[in-house]
Amino acid sequence: MRHVVVIGAGQAGSSCVAKLRNGGFEGKVTLIGAEPVPPYQRPPLSKAYLLGDMPLERLFLRPESFYAEQEIELRMGCHVQSIDTVAKWIILDKDELAYDDLVLTTGSVPRRLPAKMGGALEGVYVVRDLADVDAMAPRFREGARVLIVGGGYIGLEAASVAAKLGLKVTLVEMAERILQRVAAPETSNFFRNLHEGHGVDIREGVGLERLVGEGAVSGALLSDGSEIAAEFVIVGVGISPGVALADAAGIAIENGIKVDALGRTSADHVWAAGDCTSFPYRDSRIRLESVPNAIDQAECVAENIMGAEKEYVAKPWFWSDQYDVKLQIAGLNLGYDRVITRQGEGESVAFWYYRGDELLAVDAMNDPRGFMIGKRLIEAGKSPDPALIEDPASDLKALLKA
């Protein structure tokens, strides 16, 4: 009986095994996860779950019974030591496992502060998995002082939860502005104003020299010479693709596990999907860190294991929830040279990214209509006249028919 093994029980891994069964695959399926719980949603961890608005059971992507019902062997709390791509063999912490096809959905790992900067002190956290959030949750007490290092979406989402719960929040970003790597100044300005309006102390162009404390963190020294007190610290300075297993097995790495348009790696019968991969996109190669990409790419890989020979065509979109603002992003803004602002009803606003006359991406704040239309335009390869986008009287929906 043909055996498909999936390493990594996150969004991509769960989507892959479910698609195999939904697609009629009758062989053996094994899903291996390092965590002691079934696959779960990660985005709510730093928002609804941390706020106490979502119980643990609602985090699970599917009930544990689903895997048994679908004859998917779910191995939780199981660590893979190595992969032999020639023998098609996996060495686990307690036993070994043969495969016919292997799928790597090993996700990503958070970047941590080095020990010399105080990263080993008690009270220093990252936001990546359930254990991380469960460990820091008791610290979220009204009036507590928290330092957040990093002004990307992870840091800003953590700041919004902390501020809503009444903590005293300081956020430091060594770049000139928050979200500098991923968004235009217009979007940065919007979220800076939003956070400062909720009492968050945002310090841009300021780096962390080191954390201080005897055993446990008590504060931080910053690059501008200032020192701040902190009872705990959240580090949100980005993530790296989870390539360690693949790299050790001799599989090609290029800003992630390198796959072709079908999701195949450089090793025979080894596939990969999700945050850990880099894949062809238009005339380049990219890596996407998003739930939609993890689902779509993993399902495409499952279809190809069953013989579909289907190329994966990414349709990038993302979201972030902060306070009462939902940011929805369509497309990729790489190489933009101008940003068009379209003011919506009330406090809603959207920023449309152009490169010359080509529409690249849309950042929509509490503007689901603008997001959906922008997404459809980008996917259809349509680029409306920027003057029409800027004019609040113009009918966006009519642009889809143009």
N, C-alpha and C positions, 0 to 999 in steps of 0.2 A: 504494500500500500504506500503510495506517495506521501511523503511527510514534509509539510511546510512548517518551519520554525521561525517565529518572530521574536526578536530580542528587543525589548523596550515596551513596557505596558503603559504607554501614555495615549494621547489622542490618536497619533498615527498608528500605533500598534493595534489598538482596539478597533480602529476603522478598517485596518487591513484584514484582520481575522473575520470580522463581521461581513465584509464584502466577499471574502472567499466562500463563506457559507451561503450568503444570499445569492451568490452567482452560481451555486450548484456544485462547488468543489466537494468531492466525496472522500478525499484522502484524510490523513491525520493532520491535525492542526494543533500546534503548541505555542502558547504565548507566555514569554518569560518576563517577569517584572522584578526589579530589585526591592521595591517597596512592599510592605506586608498588607497592602490593601488592593482591591480591584482598581482598574483604570478609572481615573477621575478627571474632572475639569480643573485646569490650572488657573485660568483667568479670575474666577471668583475668589481664589485663595486670599489675595491681597485686598479684596473689596468686600463682597457680601459675607463671605465666610468669616473673615477677620472681624467684621462689624457685628457678627452674631446673627445676621439676617438669613443665613443659609446653613441648615444642619448638615452634618457629615454625609448622611445618606443621599441628600440631594446633589452632592458633588459627584457621585458615581455616574459614569457615562451610561452604564447599564447595570442592572442588578446582578449580583454574583451568580444567581441562578441561570442567567442567560447563557453563560459559558458552558455550563453543564448540559443545558438543554440543547445547545448547538454542537455538542460533542467537541468543544474546544478545551484542551487541557490548559488550565490557567495555573502557572507556577508563580506564586507570590513569595516575596522575600528570598528570591533566588538570584545568586550572582554568577555571572559568566566570567570564567577566568581567561579563556582563550578560544580561538577559532582556528581550525585547520581546514583551509579552503580546498586543499588537494584531496584529503581523505573525506571531506564533507562531514566534519566531526566537531562537536562543541564540548569543551571541558567546563563543567560547572563546579561549584564549590563542594558538592558532595557526590556527584556522579557524572556520567558522560551521556551524550545524546547525538545520534546520527540525524542528518537531514538530507532531503533531496533538493529543496530550495530554502534559502535562508533570507530573511528580510531584517535589515537593521533599521530600527526606529529608535535610536538611542538618544534622540533629543538634543538637549544642550545643557551646559553646566555653567553656573554663575561664576563670574570672576570675583575673587575674594581679595581682601587686603592682605599683604604679606605680614608675617610676624613682626618684622622690624618696624612696621607702621602701626602695630598694636592689634593686628587682625586676630591674634590668638587670645585676646582678653575675653573674659566672660562678659556677656551682654552685647556681643557684636553678631549681627544676624545678616543673612541674605534671604531673599524671597524667591524660592524656587519650588519647594515641594511642601507637602502636608506637614511633615515633621518640622520644617523651618517655621511655618506659621504657628503651629501648636506651641512651639518653644517660646516664641515671642509674645503670644497673645496675652499672658498674664501681666506683661509690662505695660499694656495699654490702659493705664489708669489716668483719670482726669488730673491734670496738673503736672504729670510726669514730663520730664524733658527728654526729647529724642532728637538726635542728630541723624539726618539722612544725607548720605554721600552719593551724589549723582542726580542730575536733573533730567534724566530720561523718563520714559513713561512709567517704568517700575517705581522709580523714586517718587514721582509726582503722585501716583496712585496711593502709595504708602503714606505720603504726606496728607493727602485728602482724608484718608481714614483716620489718621492720628488727630488731625485738626477737628474733625467731626466729633471725635470722642473726648475733646477737651484737653488734649496734650499741648505742650509748648514745643512747637516744631521749628527747627532750624534746618534748612537745606542748603548744601554747598555744591556748587558746580564749577569745576575748574575752567571750562570753556567760557567764552564771552557771554553766552546766554544759554538758558535751559533749552532743551530739545534742538540744540544747534546741529547735531549730526543728522537729524531726521526730518526737520520741519523748517519752514520759512520764518523770518523774523515776525511776521504777522501772527502766526500761530503761537510762537514763543511769547509774544506780548500778551495775547489773549489769556494764556494760562498763567503767566506771571501775575497779571492783574487779578485773576480769579483766586489764586492762592493767597496773595497778599491781602485780598479782601476778607479772607477767612483767618487772618492772623499769622500766616506762615512767614517766617523770616527767611527770605531767599537771598543768598549771597552768590552772585555770579562773578566769574573771573577770579575765583578764590579756590585754591586747592587745599587738600588735607595734607599737612606735614606728617602728623602722627596722632594716634589716640594716646591718652594718658590714663593711668590708673594702676593700683596695686592689685594685680590678679583680676580685678573687674574694672571695666571702663568707667571713668568718672568725668571725662571731658576730652577735648581735642585742641591741638595747636594747629592753626591755619596758616596758609602761606603769606597772608598779609600781616602776620605777627599777632593776630588776636587769638584769644583763648576762650572757649565756651564750655560751659558745664553740660554734661549729658549723662542721663541714667542708663541709656542704651543707645545703640547705633544700628541703623539699617543701611547696608551697602547695596547700592543699585548702580553699579558701574559697567553693566553689560554682561553678555553671556558669550560663551564659546561653543561651537558645535561639538557634540559628544562623539569624538572620532577615535578614542584611545583603542578600543577593541579592533576596529577596522585597520588602524595604522599598524598595530602590532601584528596583524594577520597579513600585512603586505598589500592591502587594498589601497588604491590610489586616493590621495587626499589633495583637495584643492579648495581651500576655504570651506571645508566640510568634506564629507564623503562624496567623491566625484561620481556622478551617475550620468547616463545618457538620457535621451528624451523618453525612453521607456522605463527608466528607473533602475537599469542594470549598472552594477559596479564593474570594476576592472577584473573581478574574480567570477569565474563561471558559476552560475546558479546562485549568485549572491546579489540581492537587491537592497535598496535603501529608500527611505522616504521621511519627510518631515524636516524639523529644524536642523538635523544633522547633515543634510545633503546640500550640495551645490549642483545646479542643473542648468541646461541650456535655456536661455530666455532671449528671444529675438536674436540679436547679433552678439550676445555676451553670455556670461554665466553668472548666476546669482544664487544667493541663499536667502530664503524667506523664513522669518520667525513669526509664524502666525497659525492660528487654529485652522482657518479655511485651507491653507496650503497643506497642513498636516493631513487633514481629512482627504482632500481631493487627490493629492499625490499618492497617498497610501492606497486609496481605492483603485487608482490607475494601476499601481503595481500589482494589486491583487488580480485585476483583470488580465494583466499581461502574464502573470504566472499561469493563468488558465488559457493562455494562447491568443489573447486579443490583438497583440502587436499594436497597441494604442499609444500614441505619443501624448505626453502630458503637456498641456498648454495652461500655464499659470494665469490666474485672474486675480491679481493681488488686491486684497482689501484687509483692513485692520480696524480695531476699535479700542477705545479707552474710556473708562467711566471715572469721572472725578467730580465729587460733590453732586450737583444736580445737572451736570453737563455730560452729554454723551458725544464723544468725538468719534466720527466715522471717517475712515480714509479709504479712498479708492485709487488704485494705480500706484505708480512709483514716480517720485518727483525728481529722479536723478537727472541732472543736467538742465534744470529749469533756469530761465533767464528773466522771467517776470511772473508776478502774482496778481491775479485779478480778485478783488473783493466783491462779493455779492451779499448784501445785507438782506436777511430774511425777516420774517415776522418776529416781533418782540426782541428777544436777546439772541436769536439765532443768526448765525453768520457762516459763510463758507469762503474758503480761499481756493482759487482755481489756479493750478500751476501750468504755465505754458513754456515751451521751448520754441521760440519763433512763433509760428502759427499752429504748432502742434500741442494739443491738450495732453498733459501727462498724468495729472493727479488732481484730487480734490480733498481738502480737509474740511469737513462739515461739522459744525458745532450745533447740536440740537436742531439739525436741519436734515431729517431723514429723506425728505423729498429731493433736496439738492444732491445728497449722497447717491441715492438710487439712480437719478438721471445721469449724474456725472459718471457713475460706474458703467452704465449701459452705453454711454457715448464712448468712453475709453475702450470698452471691449469691442465696440463696433468699428473702432478706428475713425470716429468722427471728431472733428475739432471745430466747434462753433466759433464765430467771430467773437473775440473777447469783449467787444462793445456790447454785444447782446447779453453776455453773461453779467456784465457790470450794471446793466440797466434793470432795476428792480421791476419795471413794468413789463419786461419781456417774458414771454411764456416759455419756460424751460422745456416743458413737455413737447412743445412744437418742434424743438430742435432735434428730437429723435427722428422726426419724419423728414427732416431736411436732407 
